[in-house]
Amino acid sequence: MQLVICDDDKKDLMELERLLLKYNAGCPNIPFEIEKFTDASLLLHKIQQKITADIYILDIIMSRITGIDLGSEIRKNNSKSIIIYATASDDFALDAYDIHAVRYLLKPIKENNFFEALDYALSQIDVKKEPVYLVKTKDGLASVPYSKIEYVENSSRKLEIHLINGERITSIFIRKSFEEETKELISNKNFIFVHKSYLINLNYVKKLNHNNVKMDSGISIPVSRKNALNVKKEYLLFISEQYK
């Protein structure tokens, strides 16, 4: 994973690098290659040579060349690069929006905001290849392709991600509701709640019964009375879509 930081203030540059390294320590399975620039013109030249990175973290207010200038040039050469702005002013938010920056962070940068921005950036990069679900575990951040998830269970305030190969990934304690923690999966038409504690991948349903679903792995998952009609409707719709 190639990341570029550009800030003409060396102190701010070092702080961004510190945060990046701390974040990477929490997800060692994602190797970071960090390149730093205090001179925006050097980075501009590299971008113009079509040598681009996966993620850019840019200051906006810099002498001669602004972060908006850099963002515009990045977009000309690589529409897929992720741009995060870290700046002392909120005056350029609309310009950042036009460049499709994923986050606009105000200095001094708060660690939790920075980490959330990186979580989102990584998920977007992986989505361009294959949709993935990022799970915070005690060993760091796990990246799980949607297509490998058979079902997700809410167990004692932890997410149990059951994979089609029989493996299981357990999250740290969740602070939000089960629905909030899995909302990105729900936005994918393959996933549906069958019970307040179960979210299933319709791709791996072997049989739908009145009060349960049998999955390809052989496990039987309960369908609540509240969800029964909707589950039947969505499953039949899903099946019909497969045969179009």
C-alpha positions in Angstrom: 0.0 0.0 0.0 1.6 3.2 -1.2 0.9 6.4 0.9 2.1 9.9 0.2 2.1 12.7 2.8 2.7 16.3 1.6 2.9 19.2 4.1 5.3 22.1 4.0 5.3 22.3 7.8 7.8 19.7 9.0 6.2 19.5 12.4 2.8 18.7 10.9 4.4 16.3 8.5 6.1 14.3 11.3 2.8 14.2 13.3 1.0 12.7 10.2 3.8 10.2 9.8 3.5 9.3 13.5 -0.2 8.7 13.2 0.2 6.6 10.1 2.8 4.4 11.8 0.6 4.0 14.8 -2.3 3.0 12.6 -0.2 0.6 10.6 1.0 -1.1 13.9 -2.6 -2.0 14.5 -3.0 -3.7 11.1 0.4 -5.2 10.3 -1.2 -7.4 7.6 -1.5 -4.3 5.4 2.1 -3.2 4.6 2.5 0.6 4.2 5.1 2.3 2.1 5.2 5.9 3.2 6.7 8.7 1.1 7.0 12.3 2.5 7.2 15.6 0.8 7.7 19.1 2.2 8.1 20.6 -1.3 4.8 20.3 -3.3 6.5 21.0 -6.6 8.5 17.7 -6.3 5.4 15.7 -5.7 3.6 17.5 -8.6 6.4 16.5 -10.9 6.1 12.9 -9.9 2.4 12.9 -10.4 2.8 14.5 -13.8 5.2 11.6 -14.7 2.2 9.3 -13.9 3.9 7.9 -10.8 0.9 7.8 -8.4 0.1 6.3 -5.0 -2.8 4.6 -3.5 -3.5 7.2 -0.8 -2.6 10.9 -0.6 -2.7 12.9 2.6 -2.3 16.5 1.6 -2.1 19.9 3.3 -4.0 22.5 1.3 -2.4 25.8 2.3 1.2 25.6 0.9 3.4 28.1 -0.8 3.1 28.3 -4.7 1.3 25.0 -5.1 -1.7 24.2 -3.0 -3.2 20.8 -2.0 -6.1 21.6 -4.3 -3.6 22.0 -7.2 -2.1 18.6 -6.3 -5.5 17.0 -6.1 -6.5 18.2 -9.5 -3.3 16.8 -11.0 -3.8 13.5 -9.2 -7.3 13.3 -10.7 -6.0 13.9 -14.2 -3.6 11.0 -13.9 -5.3 8.5 -11.6 -9.0 8.6 -10.9 -8.7 5.8 -8.4 -6.2 7.3 -5.9 -7.7 8.2 -2.5 -7.2 11.8 -1.3 -7.4 12.9 2.3 -7.0 16.6 3.1 -5.5 17.7 6.5 -5.5 21.4 6.8 -5.9 24.3 9.2 -8.7 26.0 7.3 -12.2 24.9 6.3 -12.3 27.4 3.5 -11.5 24.9 0.8 -14.1 22.2 1.6 -16.1 22.7 -1.6 -12.9 22.5 -3.7 -12.0 19.3 -1.9 -15.5 17.9 -2.7 -15.0 18.7 -6.4 -11.8 16.6 -6.3 -13.7 13.8 -4.6 -11.5 13.8 -1.5 -12.9 11.2 0.9 -12.1 13.2 4.1 -11.4 16.8 5.1 -9.6 16.9 8.4 -8.9 20.0 10.4 -5.7 20.5 12.3 -4.8 19.7 14.9 -5.7 16.2 13.7 -7.5 14.1 16.1 -6.3 10.5 16.2 -9.8 8.9 16.0 -10.8 11.0 13.0 -7.5 10.2 11.2 -7.9 6.5 11.9 -11.5 6.5 10.7 -10.4 8.3 7.5 -7.8 5.6 6.9 -10.3 2.8 7.6 -12.6 4.3 5.0 -9.8 4.9 2.5 -8.6 1.3 2.7 -12.2 0.0 2.3 -12.6 2.1 -0.8 -9.4 0.9 -2.4 -10.4 -2.8 -1.8 -13.9 -2.1 -3.1 -12.4 -1.3 -6.5 -11.0 -4.8 -6.6 -13.5 -6.8 -4.6 -15.9 -5.5 -1.9 -14.4 -6.1 1.6 -15.6 -5.7 5.1 -13.1 -4.3 7.6 -13.3 -6.0 11.0 -11.4 -4.6 14.1 -10.0 -7.6 16.0 -7.7 -7.9 19.0 -4.9 -8.6 16.5 -5.6 -5.6 14.3 -7.7 -4.8 11.3 -8.9 -7.8 9.2 -10.0 -7.3 5.6 -12.7 -9.8 4.7 -14.1 -10.1 1.1 -17.9 -10.0 1.0 -17.9 -13.1 -1.1 -16.2 -15.1 1.6 -18.7 -14.3 4.3 -21.5 -16.9 4.9 -23.1 -15.1 7.8 -22.4 -12.7 10.7 -23.6 -13.3 14.2 -23.9 -10.8 17.1 -22.6 -12.7 20.0 -22.1 -11.0 23.4 -21.5 -7.6 21.8 -18.9 -9.0 19.4 -19.2 -9.7 15.7 -18.6 -13.3 14.7 -17.8 -13.4 11.0 -18.3 -16.9 9.7 -16.5 -17.6 6.5 -17.4 -20.1 3.8 -14.1 -22.0 4.4 -15.2 -22.7 8.0 -13.0 -20.0 9.6 -14.3 -17.5 12.0 -13.2 -13.9 12.7 -14.1 -12.3 16.0 -14.3 -8.6 16.4 -13.5 -6.6 19.5 -16.4 -5.4 21.6 -18.8 -3.3 19.4 -20.0 0.0 20.7 -22.7 0.6 18.2 -25.8 -1.5 17.4 -25.5 -4.7 15.3 -27.3 -2.8 12.5 -24.9 0.1 12.6 -21.8 -2.1 12.7 -22.9 -4.0 9.6 -24.7 -1.3 7.6 -22.2 -1.5 4.7 -23.0 -5.2 4.3 -26.7 -4.5 4.4 -26.3 -2.0 1.6 -25.2 -5.0 -0.5 -28.3 -6.8 -1.9 -26.7 -10.2 -1.0 -27.0 -9.6 2.7 -30.2 -9.7 4.8 -31.2 -9.8 8.5 -33.1 -12.9 9.3 -33.0 -12.3 13.1 -31.9 -9.6 15.4 -28.6 -11.4 15.9 -28.0 -12.9 12.4 -27.1 -11.4 9.1 -26.8 -13.9 6.2 -25.3 -13.9 2.7 -28.1 -15.1 0.4 -25.5 -16.6 -1.9 -25.0 -19.4 0.6 -28.6 -20.3 1.5 -29.3 -23.9 0.8 -32.9 -24.0 1.9 -35.4 -21.5 3.3 -37.9 -22.9 5.8 -40.7 -21.2 7.8 -38.6 -20.4 10.9 -35.0 -21.0 9.8 -32.6 -21.0 6.9 -30.2 -23.9 6.2 -26.8 -22.6 5.0 -24.4 -24.4 2.6 -22.2 -25.2 5.6 -25.0 -27.2 7.1 -25.8 -24.8 10.0 -29.4 -23.8 10.6 -30.0 -20.2 11.4 -33.2 -19.0 13.0 -35.6 -16.6 11.2 -37.6 -14.5 13.6 -41.3 -14.2 13.2 -40.9 -10.4 12.7 -38.6 -10.9 9.7 -40.1 -14.0 8.2 -42.2 -12.4 5.5 -39.5 -10.0 4.4 -36.9 -12.8 4.3 -39.1 -14.9 2.1 -39.8 -12.0 -0.2 -36.1 -10.9 -0.5 -34.9 -14.5 -0.9 -37.4 -15.2 -3.8 -36.4 -11.9 -5.4 -32.7 -12.8 -5.0 -33.3 -16.2 -6.6 -35.3 -14.7 -9.5 -32.4 -12.2 -10.2 -30.0 -15.1 -10.5 -31.9 -16.6 -13.4 -32.4 -13.4 -15.5 
